[in-house]
Amino acid sequence: MASREIFSRTLEKLLSPQNLKPGTFIYGDQALAARLYLDKFKAASRLGENGPEFKAYFLFETDWAEILDEASSLDMFSSGRDRIFIIYFPDYENGDWQAGDKAYRQLIAPAEEALSRYFEQPPDHVFLVIIFQGKLKRGQKLFNFFQGLENRNKSFFQTLEIKTPKESELLVWLNEELRLRGKKMKPGAARRLLDLCGPELLTLSQELEKLSLYPQKENEITEEDVLEVCAARRNYDRFALEEALESGQLEEALSLNRSFFAAEPAAADILNYLASISRYIISLNQAKVEVERLKKPVKEIFKKSHPQIVEGWSLFDRKLQALAANLEAFSQKELDELIHRLARLDLSLKSSDLEPEILIETFLLDYFTLRDKKTG
């Protein structure tokens, strides 16, 4: 973002009705957080008699020709109302540095000329908010295209990057959001919420909504409230399981496993659950190869695999230390063997009548036995 004031105030200004331009391209690892502020805009507009009309489009199902045609068409029934089109790029794999190039090649290049013409003289009362979730850098064609639109049409177009805020900014934001709901939160509770949910603003907003509805003494949320209200999230959240694996918390991993199977998941959900375990082991194996054979620094590998976690706040340091500890704890041979066991486990889940909970619990016990072995 252009300013280093509290990020939420910057977003409220840039996405406010008086500052919105006919075209806005939003990108960054927290780009989807724009929805929080657009939703506030939408809620406030309902109070007026002639508020704007909102429409959402997804580029994997609607092409630019249809969107631009509707944007350029005079709506006979709008009575001069503003029309705000929120346009989403498809979700790409987190940390995929080629995502921007794929998005440009698949979704922008065929429509580049039409988009350029549209923003030379866009229609009145129509605002396109285009959202790409992911980092971009100068030199990538997707970035260059939208930056070029801004440079050529400054009155009509703007680009906005939404980065993951610093921990101190997130803590301020949490308290501001709760204050609007008539609540407050103890500092320890706020940090616990960040530990449980991570820095993703949409997720945090959802958890704040649940916490604000939970009864507290003097309307102050405690750490115990956070653990109580957000416990269900940990039971089914792959990030909670990943944290147990990386930090060596055997009892936590087994508890999460029991909670998952207590809900009697469907077969497809069990396979997805195993996939979350596999992703972590495979990423650890790949990191081991990069450290030992390619001599890459652990910190460089961690930043590439966790682009949403900002260096300089405690979660970054804690998870980096956990990765380093696991790379030290396992040999390459042991990690290769764990991957082979996962393949056999996947086959057993699909072809045998053995209890899935016992099979996965056995694998977790094997994992932690290897991790916590005595080394000479």
JOWO-V762040 format. One record per pair of residues at least 12 apart in sequence whose ideal C-beta (glycine too) atoms are under 8 Angstrom apart, sorted by the first residue. I is the first residue (numbers start at 1). J is the second residue. D is the distance in Angstrom with one decimal. If there is no record, write none. Layout:
# JOWO-V762040
i/j/d
I/J/D
I/J/D
This chain:
# JOWO-V762040
i/j/d
1/14/7.9
1/160/6.7
1/161/6.1
1/162/6.6
1/163/6.9
2/160/8.0
6/169/6.1
6/172/6.0
6/173/7.2
7/162/7.6
7/163/7.9
7/165/4.9
7/169/5.7
7/173/7.3
8/173/5.2
8/176/6.7
11/33/7.4
11/34/7.0
11/37/5.0
11/162/7.0
12/37/5.8
12/40/7.7
14/158/7.4
14/160/5.9
15/34/6.4
15/37/4.6
15/38/6.2
15/41/6.6
15/129/7.8
16/41/7.1
17/41/6.4
17/45/7.7
17/52/7.5
17/82/7.6
20/84/7.6
20/127/5.2
20/129/7.7
21/127/7.1
21/155/7.5
21/156/5.9
21/157/6.0
21/158/5.1
22/119/7.0
22/122/3.9
22/123/7.9
22/126/6.5
22/127/5.8
22/128/6.8
22/156/4.7
22/157/7.0
23/119/5.3
23/122/6.7
23/127/7.7
23/128/5.1
23/130/7.2
23/149/6.7
23/153/7.6
23/156/5.9
23/157/4.0
23/158/7.3
24/127/7.3
24/128/7.2
24/129/5.0
24/130/6.8
24/157/7.4
24/158/5.3
24/159/7.6
24/160/6.3
25/130/4.8
25/132/7.3
25/146/4.1
25/149/7.5
25/150/7.8
25/157/7.5
25/158/7.5
25/159/4.7
25/160/7.1
26/129/6.7
26/130/6.9
26/131/5.0
26/132/7.2
26/159/7.8
26/160/4.9
26/161/7.8
26/162/6.3
27/131/7.8
27/132/4.5
27/133/7.8
27/134/6.7
27/135/7.5
27/136/5.1
27/143/7.5
27/146/7.9
27/159/7.3
27/160/7.7
27/161/5.7
27/162/7.6
28/133/8.0
28/134/7.6
28/135/6.4
28/136/7.8
28/161/4.3
28/162/4.2
28/163/5.3
29/133/7.5
29/134/6.7
29/135/5.7
29/162/7.8
29/163/6.5
29/164/5.5
29/307/5.7
29/308/4.7
30/162/4.5
30/163/6.4
30/164/5.4
30/165/7.7
30/199/7.9
30/200/7.2
30/201/5.5
30/308/7.6
31/131/5.3
31/132/6.0
31/133/4.7
31/134/7.3
31/162/5.2
32/131/6.6
32/133/5.2
32/201/7.9
32/202/5.7
33/162/5.6
33/201/3.9
33/202/6.1
34/129/7.0
34/131/6.0
34/160/7.8
34/162/6.5
35/86/7.8
35/131/7.9
35/202/6.9
36/201/6.5
36/202/6.9
36/205/5.7
38/54/7.7
38/84/7.6
38/86/6.5
38/129/6.8
42/54/5.5
50/79/6.9
50/80/7.3
50/81/5.6
51/81/7.1
52/81/5.9
52/82/3.7
52/83/6.5
52/84/5.1
52/127/7.9
53/78/6.7
53/81/5.7
53/82/7.3
53/83/5.0
53/84/7.1
54/84/5.1
54/86/6.7
55/83/7.1
55/84/7.4
55/85/5.3
55/86/7.2
56/85/7.8
56/86/4.9
56/87/7.8
56/88/7.0
57/85/6.2
57/86/7.2
57/87/4.7
57/88/7.1
58/87/7.9
58/88/5.0
58/90/7.3
59/87/6.6
59/88/6.6
59/89/5.6
59/90/6.4
59/107/5.0
60/90/4.5
63/111/7.3
64/107/7.6
64/110/7.7
64/111/3.7
64/114/6.2
64/115/6.5
65/111/7.0
65/114/6.8
67/85/6.5
67/87/6.4
67/128/7.7
68/111/7.9
68/114/5.9
68/115/7.4
68/118/5.3
70/85/7.8
71/83/7.5
71/85/6.2
71/118/7.3
71/122/7.7
71/123/6.5
71/126/4.9
71/128/6.5
72/118/7.2
72/123/5.7
72/126/8.0
78/125/7.4
80/125/6.5
81/125/7.0
82/125/4.9
82/126/7.5
82/127/6.6
83/125/6.2
83/126/5.0
83/127/7.2
84/127/4.8
84/129/6.6
85/126/7.2
85/127/7.1
85/128/5.0
85/129/7.0
86/129/4.9
86/131/6.9
87/128/6.1
87/129/6.8
87/130/4.7
87/131/6.9
88/131/5.3
89/103/5.3
89/107/6.7
89/130/7.7
89/131/6.8
89/132/4.5
89/133/7.2
90/103/7.6
90/107/8.0
91/133/6.5
92/133/7.6
92/134/6.0
94/134/8.0
94/307/7.2
94/308/7.1
95/304/6.6
95/305/5.9
95/306/7.6
95/307/5.3
96/134/7.4
97/135/7.7
99/134/4.9
100/132/7.4
100/134/6.5
100/135/8.0
100/136/4.8
100/140/4.5
100/141/7.5
100/142/4.2
100/143/6.6
101/140/6.3
101/141/6.4
101/142/7.0
103/132/6.3
103/142/5.4
104/140/7.4
104/141/4.2
104/142/4.0
104/145/6.6
105/141/7.7
108/141/7.6
108/142/6.3
108/145/5.8
109/141/7.7
112/145/6.5
115/149/7.3
116/149/7.0
116/152/8.0
119/149/5.5
119/152/7.9
119/153/5.0
119/156/5.4
119/157/5.4
120/152/7.9
120/153/6.6
122/156/5.5
130/146/7.6
135/307/5.9
136/161/7.8
146/159/5.3
147/159/5.9
163/310/7.3
164/199/5.0
164/308/5.4
164/309/7.0
164/310/4.8
165/199/7.1
165/201/8.0
165/310/7.5
166/310/6.2
166/312/6.4
166/313/5.8
167/194/7.0
167/199/7.9
167/310/7.8
167/312/7.7
167/313/3.3
167/314/6.3
167/315/7.2
168/313/7.7
170/194/6.3
170/199/6.1
170/204/7.6
171/187/7.4
171/190/5.3
171/191/7.5
171/194/7.8
173/201/7.9
174/190/5.1
174/193/6.9
174/204/7.0
174/208/6.9
175/190/7.1
177/205/7.1
177/208/5.4
178/208/6.3
178/211/7.7
178/212/6.6
178/221/7.0
181/208/7.4
181/212/4.2
182/212/7.8
182/219/6.1
183/211/7.4
183/212/5.3
183/216/7.3
183/219/5.1
183/220/7.3
183/221/6.1
184/219/6.5
184/220/5.1
184/221/7.1
185/211/7.9
185/220/6.9
185/221/4.3
186/220/6.4
186/221/6.8
186/222/5.5
186/223/6.6
188/222/7.9
188/223/4.8
189/221/5.2
189/222/5.4
189/223/4.5
189/225/6.7
189/226/5.0
191/314/7.8
192/223/4.9
192/226/4.8
192/227/6.9
193/207/6.4
193/211/7.9
193/226/5.0
193/230/7.0
194/315/6.6
195/315/7.1
196/226/6.8
196/227/8.0
196/230/5.0
196/233/6.7
196/234/6.3
196/240/7.5
197/230/6.9
197/233/7.0
198/239/6.3
198/308/7.5
198/309/7.6
198/315/7.2
199/308/6.5
199/309/6.7
199/310/7.2
199/315/7.1
200/308/6.9
207/229/7.3
207/230/5.8
207/233/7.1
210/229/5.3
210/230/7.7
211/225/6.4
211/226/6.9
211/229/5.4
211/230/8.0
214/228/7.5
214/229/5.2
234/256/6.8
235/256/6.3
235/259/3.9
235/260/6.5
235/263/7.8
236/259/7.6
236/260/6.4
236/263/7.5
238/273/7.7
238/276/3.6
238/279/7.9
240/256/6.1
241/253/6.6
241/256/5.3
241/276/6.0
241/277/6.8
241/280/7.9
242/276/7.0
242/279/8.0
242/280/5.0
243/319/8.0
244/256/6.3
245/277/7.3
245/280/5.3
245/281/7.9
245/367/7.0
246/280/7.1
246/319/6.9
246/322/4.3
246/323/6.5
246/326/6.0
247/322/5.0
248/322/7.9
248/325/7.5
248/326/8.0
248/368/7.0
248/371/5.9
248/372/6.6
250/364/7.5
250/365/7.8
250/368/4.4
250/372/7.8
253/364/5.2
253/368/7.2
254/361/6.5
254/364/6.5
257/357/6.8
257/360/6.0
257/361/5.6
257/364/6.3
258/357/7.5
260/273/6.0
261/356/7.1
261/357/4.1
270/349/6.4
270/356/5.1
271/346/7.6
271/349/6.6
271/350/7.7
273/360/7.5
274/342/7.5
274/345/6.7
274/346/6.3
274/349/6.6
274/360/6.6
277/342/7.2
277/360/7.4
277/363/7.4
277/364/7.9
278/339/7.9
278/342/5.1
278/346/7.7
281/335/7.0
281/338/5.3
281/339/6.1
281/342/6.2
281/367/7.7
282/339/6.5
283/305/6.1
284/323/7.8
284/326/5.9
284/327/7.2
284/330/7.1
284/335/6.2
285/332/7.7
285/335/4.2
285/336/6.8
285/338/7.7
285/339/6.0
287/301/5.0
287/305/7.4
287/323/6.8
287/327/6.2
288/327/5.7
288/330/6.9
288/332/5.4
288/335/5.6
289/332/7.2
291/327/5.9
292/332/6.5
298/320/7.1
298/323/6.3
298/324/5.0
298/327/6.5
299/320/6.3
301/323/7.6
302/319/7.2
302/320/5.0
302/323/5.4
306/319/6.7
326/371/6.8
329/370/7.7
329/371/4.9
329/372/7.6
329/373/7.8
330/370/6.5
330/371/6.8
334/370/5.4
338/366/7.6
338/367/6.5
338/370/7.3
341/363/6.3
341/366/6.8
342/363/7.2
345/359/5.9
345/360/7.1
345/363/5.6
